[in-house]
Amino acid sequence: MARPKRAKNHLLGLGLDAQDRHKRITRGEGFSLVGGSAETHDRMTETVIKTVEDLRRQGRSLHDAPAEQVRDLLRKHEGSA
């Protein structure tokens, strides 16, 4: 009997502060960022990119890193974005 596939982690960032009519969407391996003002979307993107880079240096990805580790890294980079 085949083993069920394990769901891969996927990070979803949602910006709710856009007041213009621009549709901002950024996708990468293991994440999707949607919406937000230009400033908010840029901050979300920078935060996720720094998090992915940290994980890569540790030999991990968003797909296989524990949720707690991803959360901690996002918080770490949130203030520096």
N, C-alpha and C positions, 0 to 999 in steps of 0.2 A: 504494500500500500504506500502511495506517495505521501511524503510529509507535506503538510500545508506550508505555503510560503509565508515567511515572516514579513510583516509589513515594514517597509522602510520608513525611517523618520523623514518628515518633510516640514520645514519651518515655513510658516506663513506670517508675513508682516502686513498689517493693515493700517494705513494712515487715514484718519477720518477728518482731517482739518482742511482739506482742499476747498477753496472758495472760488477757484476758477473752473473752467470746464475741461481742463486737461486730464487725459487718462494716462496715469503713470503706472507702468508695469515693468518690473525687473525680475528676470528669472535666472536662476543658476542651478548648478547641481545640488539638489537637496533643499532649495528654498525658492519662494515666490514672494515678491513684495508688490503690494497693490495700493494705489491711492496716495493720499496725502498731498500737502502743498509741496512745491519744489524743494523747499528747505527740509521739510520732514522726510520726504522720500530720499533725499541725498543723505541725511543722517542715518536712516534705516539701512541704506545700501552700504555706507561706510562701516557701520557697526557689524553687519553680517560678513562683509569681506574680511575685516580684521579677525572675526571669530573663526571663519573658515581657514584663514592663514595660520592661526594658532593651532587649530586642530591638525592641519596638514603637517606642521612641524612636529607634532606628537604622533604622526603616523595614523591619524584618524580622519574621518569625514563626518559630515552631518548625518549621514546614513547610519553609521555604526557607533557614534559616540553616545554615551548615556545622556539622557535628557538633563540630568542635574549638571553635568559638565557643560553642556551647551548653554544652559540657563546662566551658570556662573560666568562663562566667557562673555555672553551677551551683556550682562550687567557690568562687567569690567570695562567693556568697550563702549557702552552706551554713553558714559560721561566724557569719553575722549573723542567722540564723533562730532 
